Amino acid sequence: MARAIMSDIKRDHIHKLLSKGKRVDGRTWDEFRQVSIERRFVESAEGSARVMLGDTDVLVGVKIETGTPFSDTPDRGVLSTNAELIPLASPNFESGPPDEDSIELARVVDRGIRESEMIDLTALCIAPGEEVWLCFVDMYVLDYDGNLFDAAFLGAVAALKSAMVPAAMNGKGEDFPLPIRNTPISCTAVQIENSILFDPTLDEEKVAAARLTVTTDENGDIRAMQKGLEGSLTLEQAKRIIETSQRLGRDLRKLIG
């Protein structure tokens, strides 16, 4: 996400605490902030969820309608993921067309869902090459205090798991739940000097050198990864993040059910 200017005093304070093995908010290095998930938040959507991760607040809506499949996948439904960084959520967000931050957020969430094969897209085919169900996942950032990747991912997964395909409205039989195969979870960590911190706050993101988001499935298998920021990670740091993401993913998955 956009990195605003941070005062030297605040930066030094974070570094000094980390040198003592502490974080500004008192959490351990692998501890997530409090997570709140409210499903079916928007009645007019086929599926929706509002997620609060600490003070980061994300609303996700799922819209499902009929349409034409892509020519290279004539027997599969379509998944489309978009993110909007609302200016009221942060002074760093601006109105207008999607910027690189919103595009990256949408791609990370989309890749984790798609590569984990969370949705059985073949079950969304109505007539091969002619008509399929189109699934649109729209993410709206309402308040930003760090780690949009995991907050948005939790919201997208929860919204998809609550979604119903509106078959009756479209004359295609009875409504049915979106065909879900598994529940992927993403976990994001940042590197600040020699420290690795999961679920970074906005202030921690501003001083971080590197970021890694790891998406795993129920078996702990890695389904997607995204490296961010300009710094590098050692092999041992990357392994530590992956192994911790597998462990934390199991706990976060219980919140979605």
C-alpha positions in Angstrom: 0.0 0.0 0.0 1.0 3.6 -0.3 3.8 4.6 2.1 3.3 8.0 3.7 6.1 10.0 5.3 6.7 8.9 8.9 8.3 11.2 11.5 11.8 10.1 12.5 10.6 10.0 16.1 7.9 7.4 15.4 10.3 5.4 13.2 13.0 5.4 15.9 10.4 4.4 18.5 9.3 1.3 16.5 12.9 0.3 15.9 13.8 0.7 19.6 10.9 -1.5 20.7 11.7 -4.2 18.1 15.3 -4.3 19.4 13.8 -5.3 22.7 11.4 -7.9 21.1 8.3 -5.7 21.5 5.7 -4.1 19.2 4.0 -0.8 19.6 0.6 -2.4 20.4 2.1 -5.1 22.6 1.4 -8.1 20.3 3.9 -10.9 19.8 5.6 -11.1 16.3 3.2 -13.8 15.1 0.0 -12.5 16.7 -2.9 -11.1 14.6 -5.1 -8.3 15.9 -8.7 -9.0 16.8 -10.7 -10.2 13.9 -14.4 -9.5 13.4 -16.4 -11.1 10.5 -20.0 -10.2 9.8 -21.6 -12.2 7.0 -24.5 -11.2 4.8 -23.9 -7.5 5.6 -25.5 -6.3 2.3 -28.9 -7.8 1.7 -29.0 -6.9 -2.0 -25.8 -8.8 -2.8 -25.7 -12.6 -3.5 -23.0 -12.8 -0.8 -21.3 -10.3 1.4 -19.1 -9.9 4.5 -17.6 -7.1 6.5 -14.3 -7.7 8.1 -12.5 -5.7 10.8 -8.9 -6.6 11.4 -7.9 -4.3 14.3 -8.9 -0.9 12.9 -8.7 -2.0 9.2 -12.3 -2.2 7.9 -13.2 -3.9 4.6 -16.6 -4.6 3.0 -16.8 -7.3 0.3 -19.8 -7.9 -1.9 -20.5 -10.8 -4.4 -22.6 -10.3 -7.4 -23.6 -13.3 -9.6 -25.3 -13.1 -13.0 -25.4 -15.0 -16.3 -23.1 -14.2 -19.2 -20.8 -15.6 -21.9 -17.8 -17.7 -20.9 -14.3 -16.9 -22.1 -13.4 -18.6 -25.4 -10.5 -20.5 -23.9 -12.7 -21.9 -21.0 -16.1 -22.5 -22.6 -17.2 -24.9 -19.9 -16.2 -22.8 -16.8 -17.8 -19.9 -15.0 -16.0 -16.6 -14.6 -14.5 -15.1 -11.5 -13.6 -11.4 -11.4 -12.1 -9.6 -8.4 -11.9 -5.8 -8.0 -10.8 -3.5 -5.1 -11.7 0.1 -4.4 -9.6 2.2 -2.0 -12.2 4.7 -0.8 -10.6 8.2 -0.1 -12.3 8.5 3.2 -10.5 5.4 4.4 -7.0 7.0 4.3 -5.5 10.4 3.3 -3.2 8.4 1.0 -6.2 7.1 -1.1 -7.3 9.2 -4.1 -10.5 9.1 -6.2 -10.3 8.1 -9.8 -9.3 5.0 -11.8 -7.7 2.1 -9.9 -4.1 2.8 -9.0 -1.3 0.2 -8.5 -2.2 -0.4 -4.9 -5.8 -1.3 -5.6 -4.7 -3.4 -8.6 -2.2 -5.3 -6.5 -4.8 -5.9 -3.8 -7.3 -7.3 -6.2 -4.7 -9.5 -7.9 -3.4 -11.0 -4.7 -6.9 -11.9 -3.5 -7.9 -13.2 -6.9 -4.8 -15.3 -7.3 -5.3 -16.9 -3.9 -8.9 -17.8 -4.6 -8.3 -18.9 -8.1 -5.1 -21.0 -7.5 -6.6 -22.7 -4.5 -9.6 -23.7 -6.7 -11.9 -22.5 -4.0 -14.8 -22.3 -6.4 -15.7 -25.2 -8.7 -16.1 -23.0 -11.8 -17.1 -26.0 -13.9 -20.3 -26.3 -11.8 -21.1 -22.7 -12.9 -21.5 -23.7 -16.5 -25.1 -23.5 -17.9 -24.5 -24.3 -21.5 -20.8 -24.8 -22.7 -19.6 -22.0 -24.9 -22.9 -20.1 -24.6 -23.9 -19.3 -21.0 -22.2 -19.5 -17.6 -22.5 -17.8 -14.2 -20.3 -14.8 -13.7 -19.1 -14.2 -10.2 -17.9 -10.6 -9.3 -16.1 -10.0 -6.0 -15.9 -6.3 -5.1 -13.9 -5.2 -2.2 -14.3 -1.7 -0.6 -11.8 -0.5 2.0 -13.7 1.6 4.6 -10.8 2.2 7.0 -7.1 1.5 6.6 -4.7 0.7 9.5 -2.5 -1.8 7.8 -2.6 -5.3 6.3 -5.3 -4.9 3.7 -4.3 -8.1 2.0 -5.4 -10.4 4.8 -8.5 -8.3 5.8 -9.7 -8.3 2.2 -8.9 -11.9 1.7 -10.9 -13.0 4.8 -13.8 -10.8 3.6 -13.7 -12.3 0.1 -13.7 -15.9 1.3 -16.4 -15.2 3.9 -18.6 -13.5 1.3 -18.1 -16.3 -1.3 -19.0 -18.9 1.3 -22.2 -17.1 2.1 -23.2 -16.5 -1.6 -26.2 -18.0 -3.3 -26.5 -18.4 -7.1 -29.7 -16.6 -8.1 -30.9 -19.3 -10.4 -34.6 -18.8 -9.7 -34.5 -15.1 -10.6 -32.9 -16.0 -13.9 -35.2 -18.8 -14.8 -32.5 -21.5 -14.3 -34.1 -23.6 -11.6 -33.8 -23.2 -7.8 -31.2 -21.0 -6.1 -28.1 -22.9 -4.9 -25.0 -22.2 -2.8 -21.9 -21.2 -4.7 -20.0 -24.5 -5.2 -17.1 -24.1 -2.7 -14.3 -26.7 -2.6 -12.1 -25.4 0.1 -11.3 -22.4 2.3 -7.9 -20.7 1.5 -6.4 -18.2 3.9 -3.7 -15.6 3.4 -1.2 -14.5 6.0 1.0 -11.4 5.5 4.3 -10.6 7.2 6.8 -7.8 6.9 10.5 -7.5 7.6 11.7 -4.6 9.7 15.5 -4.8 10.1 16.0 -8.3 11.6 12.4 -8.7 12.8 9.5 -10.5 11.1 6.0 -9.3 12.0 2.7 -10.7 11.0 -0.5 -8.6 10.5 1.4 -5.3 10.3 -0.2 -2.1 11.4 0.0 0.9 9.1 2.9 2.4 11.0 4.8 -1.0 10.8 4.1 -1.1 7.0 5.6 2.3 6.6 9.0 1.3 8.0 9.0 -2.2 6.6 11.7 -3.2 4.0 10.0 -6.3 2.6 6.5 -8.0 2.7 5.4 -11.5 1.9 1.8 -12.8 1.6 1.3 -16.6 1.7 -2.0 -18.3 0.8 -2.5 -21.8 2.0 -5.4 -24.4 1.9 -6.7 -26.8 4.6 -3.9 -29.2 4.0 -1.3 -26.4 4.6 -0.3 -26.5 0.9 1.0 -23.3 -0.5 -1.4 -22.0 -3.2 -0.1 -18.5 -3.9 2.6 -16.1 -2.7 3.2 -12.4 -3.3 6.4 -10.5 -2.5 6.1 -6.8 -1.9 8.3 -3.7 -1.2 11.9 -3.2 -2.3 13.8 -5.1 0.4 14.8 -8.8 0.3 14.2 -11.8 2.5 16.7 -14.4 3.4 15.8 -18.1 2.7 15.4 -18.7 6.5 13.1 -15.7 6.8 11.0 -16.9 3.9 10.8 -20.4 5.4 9.8 -18.9 8.8 7.0 -16.9 7.2 5.7 -19.9 5.2 5.7 -22.2 8.2 4.0 -19.6 10.4 1.4 -18.8 7.8 0.5 -22.5 7.6 0.0 -22.5 11.4 -1.9 -19.2 11.6 -4.0 -20.1 8.6 -5.5 -23.0 10.6 -6.7 -20.7 13.4 -8.0 -18.0 11.0 -9.9 -20.6 9.0 -11.9 -21.5 12.1 -13.3 -18.0 12.2 -14.9 -18.4 8.8 -16.1 -22.0 9.3 
